[in-house]
Amino acid sequence: MKEIRELLQEADPLRYEPTWPSSRQDLHRRAFLAAASGSRAPAEVGSRSRMVFATVALTAIAASFLGSRVWSVFVSDLQAAAVRFEVRLAEDRPASGLREAKVSGSGRAVYLHDEVIVSNSDIAVARVVPGGGPSEYSIGIEFKASGAEKMRAATGNHIGKLVAILLDGQVVMAPVLRTPIDVSARISGNFTRAQAERIVNGIETK
Amino acid sequence: MSGQHIARALPVVVAGNRAERLTDLFDVHYARLYRLARRLAPSTDDALDLVQETFLRAAQFPKSIPLGAANEEAWLVRVLINIRRDQWRKRSVRDRHDKAILRGSRLASDGRDPEAVLIARTAVWQALDILPPRRRAIVVMYELEGLAIPAIASLLGISAITVRWHLSTGRHKLTDALKAYLGGSR
């Protein structure tokens, strides 16, 4: 007569299935680190920003682009003037019709699609939100309904591939899409507060 | 300009170390959590989602994770079981309804095994669904992971007596549900 244990051991799915796909584990790791990098709210940021941040973090682009590689080269060249904002789909390998671009600060090459999904006119609000560490700030963006619709349509079919965010024609980040982006996105980077404010003002005045 | 770079260096280093610690947390515990999740959840995808959800919870409350691998594991395991319990409460009614359909499709999808064996295996595994997630976790840890009762108790932060009670209730329910497969005198 069989025992419960024996029955369970025979039925245990781990005996029959391959292990989990490592690609999924990598995605999970990136999403985890991205979420963790945004989870500290520096004391000097007001509660309003924190609330915005919380909503943004949930739907944010899930990729961790911590640290110095994204910004240090590029941001110093920004003027106080208007900032041109664009989101485009991208690939990690070349193909016809794609334009090669380097991600600022890292030198990583990505290959951009021609079509601009959303630009400044699709943004409802841009705000400075807490970044990955003390005195580091990111930029939270909320799209208008039209922009959100365009983002949802474009990113929904592009899961697992790259999306590029450009400021003044420069790719500032190109994370892997984990879920479709719709109403909001976060540009993570270790801006100083002044830099982040300058970009936010630039995005909104354009 | 160069002054700016120097000023920026420190926070970057801090963020790096922190990211490293979190990466370690993830890499050390991922496999263990997946194995538990797979035995609590109905499919591979559900298990992966469960693990993902657990780590996102960890990312949300990094300061509440205690130091030390054993403590981290206990924290993560409890969070995972709690998340599974919430899902189970919401879905248990619908799941029971769908079970017949699900069973049919699973059988159809795998033709390599002799049918009878597969039917038995599927039925046995589905019987586990009648157990609430925490009880199921205790049964899984004891019967499949081979953990001792005191180890389960400390992992879940409950008393050995409670573990024993869950175990005996769980086995009783399973025995009832699996009479046909236990064979012989039952």
Chai-1 contact restraints between the chains, C-beta under 6 A:
chainA,res_idxA,chainB,res_idxB,connection_type,confidence,min_distance_angstrom,max_distance_angstrom,comment,restraint_id
A,M1,B,G183,contact,1.0,0.0,6.0,A-B,restraint_1
A,M1,B,G184,contact,1.0,0.0,6.0,A-B,restraint_2
A,K2,B,L182,contact,1.0,0.0,6.0,A-B,restraint_3
A,K2,B,G183,contact,1.0,0.0,6.0,A-B,restraint_4
A,I4,B,R171,contact,1.0,0.0,6.0,A-B,restraint_5
A,I4,B,L174,contact,1.0,0.0,6.0,A-B,restraint_6
A,R5,B,E143,contact,1.0,0.0,6.0,A-B,restraint_7
A,L7,B,V124,contact,1.0,0.0,6.0,A-B,restraint_8
A,L7,B,Y181,contact,1.0,0.0,6.0,A-B,restraint_9
A,L8,B,E143,contact,1.0,0.0,6.0,A-B,restraint_10
A,L8,B,L144,contact,1.0,0.0,6.0,A-B,restraint_11
A,A11,B,R121,contact,1.0,0.0,6.0,A-B,restraint_12
A,A11,B,V124,contact,1.0,0.0,6.0,A-B,restraint_13
A,A11,B,W125,contact,1.0,0.0,6.0,A-B,restraint_14
A,D12,B,L144,contact,1.0,0.0,6.0,A-B,restraint_15
A,L14,B,R38,contact,1.0,0.0,6.0,A-B,restraint_16
A,W20,B,Y34,contact,1.0,0.0,6.0,A-B,restraint_17
A,R24,B,L48,contact,1.0,0.0,6.0,A-B,restraint_18
A,H28,B,Q52,contact,1.0,0.0,6.0,A-B,restraint_19
A,R29,B,F26,contact,1.0,0.0,6.0,A-B,restraint_20
A,F32,B,F26,contact,1.0,0.0,6.0,A-B,restraint_21
A,F32,B,F55,contact,1.0,0.0,6.0,A-B,restraint_22
A,F32,B,A59,contact,1.0,0.0,6.0,A-B,restraint_23
A,L33,B,A19,contact,1.0,0.0,6.0,A-B,restraint_24
A,A35,B,L56,contact,1.0,0.0,6.0,A-B,restraint_25
A,A35,B,A59,contact,1.0,0.0,6.0,A-B,restraint_26
A,A36,B,L22,contact,1.0,0.0,6.0,A-B,restraint_27
A,A36,B,A59,contact,1.0,0.0,6.0,A-B,restraint_28
A,A36,B,P62,contact,1.0,0.0,6.0,A-B,restraint_29
A,S39,B,A59,contact,1.0,0.0,6.0,A-B,restraint_30
A,S39,B,Q60,contact,1.0,0.0,6.0,A-B,restraint_31
A,L66,B,A15,contact,1.0,0.0,6.0,A-B,restraint_32
A,L66,B,A19,contact,1.0,0.0,6.0,A-B,restraint_33
A,G67,B,V12,contact,1.0,0.0,6.0,A-B,restraint_34
A,S68,B,V12,contact,1.0,0.0,6.0,A-B,restraint_35
A,S76,B,M1,contact,1.0,0.0,6.0,A-B,restraint_36
A,G132,B,A15,contact,1.0,0.0,6.0,A-B,restraint_37
A,G133,B,P11,contact,1.0,0.0,6.0,A-B,restraint_38
A,G133,B,V14,contact,1.0,0.0,6.0,A-B,restraint_39
A,G133,B,A15,contact,1.0,0.0,6.0,A-B,restraint_40
A,P134,B,P11,contact,1.0,0.0,6.0,A-B,restraint_41
A,S135,B,P11,contact,1.0,0.0,6.0,A-B,restraint_42
A,E136,B,P11,contact,1.0,0.0,6.0,A-B,restraint_43
